[in-house]
């Protein structure tokens, strides 16, 4: 749980969020901007400043609760056991220092080695992430790199200490589509090689389908659907996930498929709506008897298809509604195949 | 880089030449007749004309200006009029190149005046600069790190108090209490550095502090704002995510970016202080460029005014070139080629 007390009240950026992840597996956290994806991952790294954020709950890494650690103990784990790749590599790298300096710094701080060894390690990592002529490019400044190369360098920085957990915060959002694919490919390769657990934060369901084992859909700071990737993409049970799926264009799909945007905007986290957070934008809220959506927040419970698939929704027959109302609209070809 | 500096220097020289012309034109556009002023009370029209001729103010402005430029390049002698030189050869003053003129009011060449006053102002400005920069950056960074605390508020409020007081008040206050009443320091007087670096420093302490307190306020607030701004930059978050110690994040990643804009301000403020510390100079009886400028203006001493304009102008131009070069050193993105 991450709360930000402000002058206007407490912003409940994430609340009641829970997930787990094994080594070598990938979790995708999906949601709109402001749904709490980045906030919760920053909490794992302990990046929130104590002066303006309250983080509570427990974050277990190899059985150690990160929230119980002292600042110094957490610092020693940061970048070594857990590391993070940021969204916009141009602003995430310091403009005044060379790429090699910044990558080597991450190695130097957690290993008792000489600067020369750190530099050699930085070159090795740059080579590993596919930067051509790494022994020369190591002395370049970030502005001399292309966008894709900068993100590769960020990945090199994130993986230099062989972390147990790598968090990639929208790693491909700022990149060209062709470069996106290369970066995702690289991440997948490296994950296999380093056997890290990876959390990918994204709003791109294409990335999810490509990369992840499990999906966590977030809305207004809460998990609204959580389960194996295949399950969630083929049998989503929460109207918000349907909305996300309906908003994705598919170039190879049926030309009759419609793009249906989710109406409205995400709610204010300062003053969230009562009941289900999503009900003001939900087109299915009237299918639930007793106005329950407006009054009671649904629990995150196993859905129709089994215990591995959790959802936070009052709807009694989501799979039926999806099959009869949503799927024919967004992918008519898939209905016919059945 | 070298070509760039040369280009800037050439532009700077052209600017100085234009500045000298503008100063000439402005001087003669003024309603006060400098010859009448120099001649004094009970001046007959005949005497006034004589004075005008002796001062060289009878020639057209543009001719006077070209004569001046020639003097800078080749040197000249005063008075300029061959007839006068012949009459009183013992009164002739030689002014070798680069000659910025001869001040009749002070009975000496402008070069000699500037040479005397320049080290005074330079020492004062340097002493002030070091104190205000050290204090401003230190308190600014501390205030930013302890943002919102009592310490932070105290620093910001304290800086504002010194900023609000006029220079003469702070100067006289320091002089009265520190030098006279409590006798913590000697009564400041300018001693050239050649007469002993320690005496030189001692004399500079109070006047330097007066100016430093004045300038520090702005630097404290700016440093605080820049550091706070840089702490929310993405690359500072990256540095923290690497697991760097917070001090290293602050010094290497946050402050380096935050202090870059200060370089520009320091260059300009320092150059402006060279001729602008008039009040402090008079409170502490320092005969620097500021005092020279005020005196030259009240006595309509054209050669001294021109000399000061060019010297201070050159200082601003050089300071700007240095700032630009420093920028390229600090920020790799500015480096060309």
Interface residues (C-beta under 8 A of the other chain):
Chain A: X45 X47 X51 X75 X76 X77 X78 X79 X80 X83 X84 X86 X88 X91 X92 X93 X94 X95 X96 X102 X105 X106 X109 X110 X141 X143 X154 X157
Chain B: X147 X148 X233 X234 X235 X237 X238 X239 X240 X241 X242 X243 X244 X245 X246 X248 X253 X256 X257 X330 X331 X332 X333
